[in-house]
Amino acid sequence: MTTLKATAFSKQALLNCQGFDPTFIDTTTRIAFETILPSEAKKDLPEVNGNRKGVLHYTNLSVLYNAQRRVPFVSAYNIDGRKKATGIKRPGGFAADPRIDTDIQLSEDGFYHLRTDITEFEIGHMAANNEMAWGSDAQIKAYQTFHFPNSVPQAENLNTGIWRSLESYIMNEAISLKSNKRICVFTGPLLAKNDPAYVLAPSFNIPLLFYKVIIFPTPQGLKSTAFVMSHEQRMIEHGMFLIPRRLVMIESDEGVGRGPFADFRYRKVFQVGIKYLEDLTGLNFTWRGVKAIKVPHDKNQVMKIRKIKNAADAKTASKGLLTGEVPESLLIDEDPTPAELRNKKYKLNIALE
């Protein structure tokens, strides 16, 4: 008898998957995921058995995978908050996707187990298993998130901390929407040309930033918002870079507004404008019929933040961050210059330890 786990990871089942549904929220607005990637980036998509466009389809999840960087450009997925399931199991580990070459995928033995003295890296889900655990096929969907192409190395304190809280928040918001509880989410690492090389595997450049874009229904139509987080500080503290790197910061905007996806408790620290995210990533998150939530460039959210010293210091600092404010104790008494703001060279240190 074939188990659900075996089905979820079988090549034949994967070849039959339809993936992300662009008309999931309503049939009148098409939220295409293929348009996210600029044409010049598509050359880095892998050869995918069963898909001529180089797309990896899972159940209600599609991944545009960067074969050169060995991480996804974006994972696009659907969530129906009315159909949240419970009692979902984990498969016990990640698996390579049989539709693409294993050499372009990370692995536990060949990558994640290279360093065992600390818990960095963890295999960080992009589309999370708890987010995908909905519907009559919830277990299948949750299992399929455990393919390496849907993952990126993440510092433990990001993956199991603030990033996970964002995942839980998104699911809870989908459940609590008043009418249509269907949403679409796009998530991935920000892939920069100057991402540092991993000290134990120099051919791998470590993505430092991660984003999530959410499309959701409101009485005024479909809207979008975005969040960006970092694990750079943790990477520096644990000596993960081939060449020591001075801590930099990511500029962040202050989120405003009320209603769905406006009350995330870290919103003022992590929420960014869609246009800002597009400029930062080079990707396209604009669709006809979807209005981006306004996130103004408020200078008091574009700050230089000092490095957190230790766990006790982080605990004290987090009390302010929990309210969505950057506490004065974290500030460096030096404002970004107009040129730095214009060129987006100063980045807000948004890693919570």
Buried (B, 14 or more C-beta within 10 A) or exposed (E): EEEBBEBBBEEEBBBEBEBBBBEBBBEEBEBEBBBBBEEEBEEBBBEBEBBEEBBBBBBBBBBBBBBBBBBBBBBBBBBBBEBBBEEBEEBEEBBBBBBBEEEBBBBEEEBBEBBEEEEBBBBBBBBBBBBBBBBEBBBBBBBBBBBBBBBBBBBBBBBBBBBBBBBEBBBEBBBEBEEBBBBBBBBBBBBBEEBBBBBEBEEBBBBBBBBBBBBBBBEEEBBBBBBBBBBBBBBBBBEBBBEEBEBBBBBBBBBBBEBBBBEBEBBBBBBBBBBBBBEBBBBEBBBEEBBBBEBEBEEEBBBBBBBBEEEEBBEEBBEBBEEBBBBEEBBEEEBBEEEBBEEBEBBBBBBBB
